Amino acid sequence: MANHYLKKYCSGSPGFRVSEEGFKEETQPFYETLLSLGNGYIGSRAVYEENPSGSSPGTYIAGIFDRSAAQVEELVNLPNPLSLMIAAEGEKFDIVTMQVLSNRRVLDMKNGVLVRKTLFRDARRRKYLYQSARFFSMDNPHIGAIKVSLKLIKGAARLTMVDGIDDSVFNSGGLMLAKRRHFDTASAEKKGYMNYTAFSTHSSRHLIAYADYMRVSLGGRNRRLRDRIHNFELKTGHEITFTKLFSVCTGGLDNADSLKKKALSTLRSAVNRGFDELFRRHRDSLAERWDKSDVAVKGDRACQLAIRFNIYHLLISARQEYAHFSVGAKTLSGPGYRGHIFWDTEIYILPFFIRTDPEVARAMLLFRHDTLPAARELAKENGYRGAMYPWEASADGTEQTPRYAKELDGSIGEVRTMDFEHHITADVAYGVYDYVRVTGDTGFLMKYGAEIVLETARFWADRVEYDSKGGRYHIRGVIGPDEFHVNVDDNAYTNCLAAWNLSYAAEIYRKYSSRADFGKLSDSLGLSAAEVEEWEKISEGIAIPESRKYGIIAQFDGYMRLRDVELAGYDRYFMPLAPKRYEHSGELQKTRFIKQADVLLVFHLLPELFSRETLEKNYEYYLPRTLHKSSLSYCLHSVVASELGDSFRAFAFFWAGANIDLLDIAGNTCDGIHAANLGGVWQAAVTGFGGLRIGEEGVSIRPRLPGNFREVRYGFIYRGRSFKVSQTNRKVRIGFMPGKGRDRKIPVEVFGRRLVLEPGRFRTVLNPEHKGGSRMLVKDIIKKENSLTVTGNTPAGDVGEMLINRKISSVPVVDSGKKLLGIISEKNIIKSAVDENFRRLKASDIMEKKVVCLNWNDSLETATKLFTRHPYRRLPVIKQGRVAGVLTRRDIIADFLGGYY
């Protein structure tokens, strides 16, 4: 009975579970983000029900922004419907203030439920088992539910429960701003057994309606509560259960009556179904989404969990009905970036939905069409024709970038992205292109997409400057994806995407000019054949800076004249580090260090424009100069590394990206999930490792799985058909399911072989170039000089001298047969050196017995994970039960990240 919530509401699959074990006050905001719930309409941070001190409640609804006294519009932190306080004779059940004997929370991502189990002991030494389960319905996005049970282990207690909608929440402070609320209470009333409360935002005039209901079960009896405060008594073994259901609806102030009716009727229907039926419907609805989007990995449980974690947060970030509000840079999980929408959406997030849930992707692109008037106005304000999309947008599509922000070193700097980072305008057009080529939805293109592409092309045609001396077009005064370098000329990424945008617009005009619907659009825009010809001319003439010396594309004009500085080393996750003097952005701007993928992103988006040789040269050149100070960088590098067959680096980048939030690598997960990285992880797994490409020629697959992946299974949607793929590096099994209407045969390319698939018939294709045993193992790079060990009888003082003289951090302790007994590190020596008996201590007296080890035949990917998950510089390598040597971080860096293989 003690585990009944975990057993009843969780799926039982560890590959879908993320847990918080125990409780630490300092990690509370991190877990509130990590274990967030949502359904694409509403997002809820995983705040404990009792709202303990140090918590950061967050309830966010897609599209609900407000400005009030803030610098810019921000996603409103709305009242928290999950608040529930229980006290035992005045002592609150609180994870911070009451004694906690054990605590565990599990986010079951398969079922979309957060389950808690806490064992409390109060000031009178009475023990209580506290359990809760909560979810936000995927079946009906306006419904949420929480069930809490409290069982008294022994004794008797008088308890008080206080229920309500917590409206004491606020938006977090920031530069120049204090904490603030963006809403007021518009109405509050009782409606029979239901409570109704409505809140109105200040400047945006949204109305948010809550209806809630509470039922109590004790001793087999159920009753509905009409009051917010309830007293009850418990005796030994008694368990009381509180079930709270609530509805949340949004609208404008002018439809308050209809909104109230909707909230109450929605809740009434939910009450009739009950918690368990609502949960079943929610679980089944989420299962349909998982069926379309899951990436299943055999051979690596940690990677499997990481991939599913990122997919889960994508699934709860958007749904078809509300995706026209798009997805912000922190989803609906936290206050970071004020909930604003960036280029992250089109380049990193949208590809996932295009290939797994195209209806959601279509709705997301409608956000850009809905805000096209604002983009036109922004272009006009800046002196350009066409449409210019803002760097940071809210629901109405206006520019919302704050003027000041913190730099990497913590100093305050002026933000110039809204002034110079114009590539987002081409990124939006690319989103349209990617959607249309994968789905074949020409209806969307004619009705919405073409207008976006044509108006963004018109902007670029006006944005360029012609140089009669060189006969080239230039785009001056920009910031590329690499935001270390501000106000540069001819950024390669910006210029390449602008040229592509113009070319794609011209292609649409040529291809569809004879259609009546396109003719109406063309007439409404005042578009002429002469203007389109000018676009083609500009596209072909835009300057792309190059370095003949290195045979690469220069990131921008003047980049190669900057200081070329060597890396200081690699961090715990094998990511490059700049020397400390370059941590300030002002110093970084003087160097060739870049923030994130810039030139390499061009190769990823437009691979058909460049040769493999060009890609290889640029990859090798920019690799040691990219610092990955953005969550957008790791996974993109993983995709490119996979494309080039650089499998180990591909995995290192993937592992860092897949765990940005799970391991809080960036140190700011408390602000919200890194949305762009979610999509990047999926792309690294499916496009990178899986080798799935969907281009103008159709579908092609050439897997490049890392050594620790035995098999990967995933699905994708192409031209309205659902494909399923299972693959290894040796073979691929692929097919698509029969759909509605007339099915046709679809050609695909697997391992370079063209074949035609028929609906419902799966084909298996062998890799003609596969050579067994090609993966790299620990034994392949272990160094003989690292095989130093000591016996348990070795004096501790001798071990200390050995560590100092040989400049090593640890040494394995073995018996006479080389069997591992433990390990002695610098920490062990330092800790024991203060012992007055130190000179008489032996290695076996001070060694650590619980040792993390590698096996002789482990893959290097496995070694990488162990080094990143544990703060070790050296790990013993075991072969047939005996220590065969030691693998160090330096071995991996030198042989692989150093490129010496």
Order of alpha helices (4+ residues) and beta strands (2+ residues): alpha-beta-alpha-beta-beta-beta-beta-beta-beta-beta-beta-beta-beta-beta-beta-beta-beta-beta-beta-beta-beta-alpha-alpha-beta-alpha-alpha-alpha-alpha-beta-beta-alpha-alpha-alpha-beta-beta-alpha-alpha-alpha-beta-beta-beta-beta-alpha-alpha-alpha-alpha-alpha-alpha-beta-beta-beta-beta-beta-beta-beta-beta-alpha-beta-alpha-beta-beta-alpha-alpha-beta-alpha-beta-beta-alpha
